Every structure is written in structure tokens, then in C-alpha cells.
Amino acid sequence: MSPEKMIRMANQIATFFESKKHDEAVAGTAAHISDFWEPRMRKQLFDHIGAGGQGLKPLVIEASAKIRPVQAA
């Protein structure tokens, strides 16, 4: 998927959870991405964050530490 679409999707998830308490927002963002994003999408997100995370909301970047890692094939 395009980087722009991936960023938009991740930020939409974070926007939904921003109204929650901070810890709940981090956990909710991470859980949603872990549960509903396929490994290729999560890898793309991790790669983007590793390259600086430009365009991502801080909540997405913070939640990334709790997102299920991508298993090597």
C-alpha cells in the first residue's frame, strides 16, 4: 500500500483512541493494529517508524512498542 495510505489509516486509528485516557489510547491503538493489520502492513509501519515516522501521530509511534512484531518467515 502507499505510504500515504498507511499513514492515514494509522492516524485514523489513533484519532479514534485519543479521547481515551493516555494509557488506554496507547493500548487501544496497538491492539487494533495488532489485531487487524496483516504482517505486511505492520512491517511497513515499523519500517516507516524506523525511518523517522514522518507524518504519524505521536500516539502511533508510542503505541508501536506494543504492536505485535512481525515474525520472520
DRENPA-3360 file (N, C-alpha, C; in nm, 2 decimals, always signed):
BEGIN
1 = MSPEKMIR = +0.08/-0.12/+0.00/+0.00/+0.00/+0.00/+0.09/+0.12/+0.00 ~ +0.04/+0.23/-0.04/+0.12/+0.35/-0.05/+0.15/+0.40/+0.09 ~ +0.26/+0.46/+0.11/+0.30/+0.51/+0.25/+0.19/+0.61/+0.30 ~ +0.14/+0.69/+0.21/+0.04/+0.79/+0.25/-0.09/+0.72/+0.30 ~ -0.13/+0.62/+0.24/-0.25/+0.55/+0.29/-0.22/+0.48/+0.42 ~ -0.11/+0.42/+0.44/-0.07/+0.35/+0.56/-0.07/+0.46/+0.67 ~ -0.01/+0.57/+0.65/+0.00/+0.68/+0.75/-0.14/+0.73/+0.78 ~ -0.23/+0.75/+0.68/-0.36/+0.79/+0.71/-0.44/+0.69/+0.79;
9 = MANQIATF = -0.43/+0.57/+0.76/-0.50/+0.46/+0.83/-0.45/+0.46/+0.98 ~ -0.32/+0.46/+1.00/-0.27/+0.45/+1.14/-0.32/+0.58/+1.22 ~ -0.31/+0.69/+1.15/-0.35/+0.81/+1.22/-0.50/+0.81/+1.25 ~ -0.58/+0.75/+1.17/-0.73/+0.74/+1.19/-0.75/+0.66/+1.32 ~ -0.68/+0.55/+1.33/-0.69/+0.47/+1.45/-0.66/+0.55/+1.57 ~ -0.54/+0.62/+1.57/-0.50/+0.70/+1.68/-0.60/+0.81/+1.71 ~ -0.66/+0.87/+1.61/-0.76/+0.97/+1.64/-0.88/+0.92/+1.71 ~ -0.92/+0.80/+1.68/-1.03/+0.73/+1.75/-1.00/+0.72/+1.90;
17 = FESKKHDE = -0.88/+0.67/+1.93/-0.84/+0.64/+2.07/-0.80/+0.77/+2.15 ~ -0.77/+0.88/+2.08/-0.72/+1.00/+2.15/-0.82/+1.05/+2.26 ~ -0.95/+1.02/+2.25/-1.04/+1.06/+2.35/-1.03/+0.98/+2.48 ~ -0.96/+0.87/+2.48/-0.94/+0.79/+2.60/-0.83/+0.84/+2.68 ~ -0.82/+0.78/+2.80/-0.70/+0.81/+2.89/-0.58/+0.77/+2.81 ~ -0.47/+0.84/+2.84/-0.35/+0.81/+2.76/-0.31/+0.67/+2.75 ~ -0.30/+0.60/+2.86/-0.25/+0.46/+2.86/-0.35/+0.37/+2.78 ~ -0.48/+0.40/+2.80/-0.58/+0.33/+2.72/-0.57/+0.35/+2.57;
25 = AVAGTAAH = -0.54/+0.48/+2.54/-0.52/+0.52/+2.40/-0.41/+0.44/+2.33 ~ -0.30/+0.44/+2.41/-0.18/+0.37/+2.35/-0.21/+0.22/+2.34 ~ -0.27/+0.16/+2.44/-0.30/+0.02/+2.43/-0.41/-0.01/+2.33 ~ -0.50/+0.07/+2.31/-0.61/+0.05/+2.21/-0.56/+0.06/+2.07 ~ -0.47/+0.16/+2.05/-0.41/+0.18/+1.91/-0.33/+0.06/+1.88 ~ -0.24/+0.02/+1.97/-0.16/-0.10/+1.95/-0.24/-0.23/+1.93 ~ -0.34/-0.25/+2.01/-0.43/-0.37/+1.99/-0.50/-0.37/+1.86 ~ -0.55/-0.26/+1.82/-0.62/-0.25/+1.69/-0.53/-0.29/+1.58;
33 = ISDFWEPR = -0.41/-0.23/+1.57/-0.32/-0.25/+1.46/-0.27/-0.40/+1.47 ~ -0.25/-0.45/+1.59/-0.20/-0.59/+1.60/-0.31/-0.69/+1.56 ~ -0.43/-0.66/+1.59/-0.54/-0.75/+1.56/-0.59/-0.74/+1.42 ~ -0.59/-0.63/+1.35/-0.65/-0.61/+1.22/-0.56/-0.58/+1.11 ~ -0.43/-0.55/+1.13/-0.34/-0.53/+1.02/-0.26/-0.66/+1.00 ~ -0.25/-0.69/+0.87/-0.17/-0.81/+0.84/-0.02/-0.78/+0.86 ~ +0.06/-0.89/+0.86/+0.20/-0.87/+0.89/+0.27/-0.77/+0.79 ~ +0.23/-0.78/+0.66/+0.30/-0.68/+0.57/+0.27/-0.54/+0.60;
41 = MRKQLFDH = +0.15/-0.51/+0.65/+0.11/-0.37/+0.69/+0.19/-0.33/+0.81 ~ +0.20/-0.42/+0.91/+0.27/-0.39/+1.03/+0.42/-0.37/+1.00 ~ +0.47/-0.45/+0.91/+0.62/-0.43/+0.87/+0.64/-0.30/+0.81 ~ +0.54/-0.26/+0.72/+0.56/-0.13/+0.66/+0.55/-0.02/+0.76 ~ +0.46/-0.03/+0.86/+0.46/+0.07/+0.96/+0.59/+0.07/+1.04 ~ +0.64/-0.04/+1.08/+0.76/-0.05/+1.16/+0.88/+0.01/+1.08 ~ +0.88/-0.02/+0.95/+0.99/+0.04/+0.86/+0.98/+0.19/+0.86 ~ +0.86/+0.24/+0.84/+0.83/+0.38/+0.84/+0.88/+0.45/+0.97;
49 = IGAGGQGL = +0.84/+0.39/+1.08/+0.88/+0.45/+1.21/+1.03/+0.44/+1.22 ~ +1.09/+0.33/+1.18/+1.24/+0.32/+1.18/+1.31/+0.43/+1.10 ~ +1.24/+0.48/+0.99/+1.30/+0.58/+0.91/+1.26/+0.72/+0.95 ~ +1.20/+0.73/+1.07/+1.17/+0.86/+1.13/+1.02/+0.88/+1.16 ~ +0.93/+0.81/+1.10/+0.79/+0.82/+1.13/+0.72/+0.94/+1.08 ~ +0.78/+1.00/+0.98/+0.72/+1.13/+0.93/+0.57/+1.12/+0.90 ~ +0.49/+1.21/+0.95/+0.35/+1.21/+0.92/+0.26/+1.13/+1.02 ~ +0.33/+1.05/+1.10/+0.25/+0.97/+1.20/+0.22/+1.05/+1.33;
57 = KPLVIEAS = +0.11/+1.03/+1.39/+0.08/+1.10/+1.51/+0.17/+1.04/+1.62 ~ +0.20/+1.12/+1.72/+0.29/+1.07/+1.83/+0.23/+0.94/+1.90 ~ +0.09/+0.93/+1.90/+0.03/+0.82/+1.96/+0.06/+0.69/+1.89 ~ +0.07/+0.70/+1.76/+0.10/+0.58/+1.68/+0.24/+0.53/+1.71 ~ +0.33/+0.63/+1.71/+0.47/+0.60/+1.74/+0.49/+0.54/+1.88 ~ +0.42/+0.60/+1.98/+0.43/+0.54/+2.11/+0.37/+0.40/+2.12 ~ +0.26/+0.38/+2.05/+0.19/+0.25/+2.05/+0.27/+0.14/+1.98 ~ +0.36/+0.18/+1.89/+0.44/+0.09/+1.81/+0.52/-0.01/+1.90;
65 = AKIRPVQA = +0.56/+0.03/+2.02/+0.63/-0.06/+2.11/+0.55/-0.17/+2.16 ~ +0.41/-0.16/+2.15/+0.32/-0.26/+2.20/+0.25/-0.34/+2.09 ~ +0.28/-0.30/+1.96/+0.22/-0.37/+1.85/+0.29/-0.50/+1.83 ~ +0.21/-0.61/+1.80/+0.27/-0.74/+1.78/+0.37/-0.73/+1.67 ~ +0.50/-0.78/+1.70/+0.60/-0.78/+1.60/+0.57/-0.88/+1.48 ~ +0.63/-0.85/+1.37/+0.62/-0.93/+1.25/+0.72/-1.05/+1.27 ~ +0.67/-1.17/+1.25/+0.75/-1.29/+1.26/+0.83/-1.31/+1.13 ~ +0.95/-1.34/+1.14/+1.03/-1.37/+1.02/+0.98/-1.51/+0.96;
73 = A = +0.98/-1.51/+0.83/+0.93/-1.63/+0.76/+1.03/-1.74/+0.76;
% end
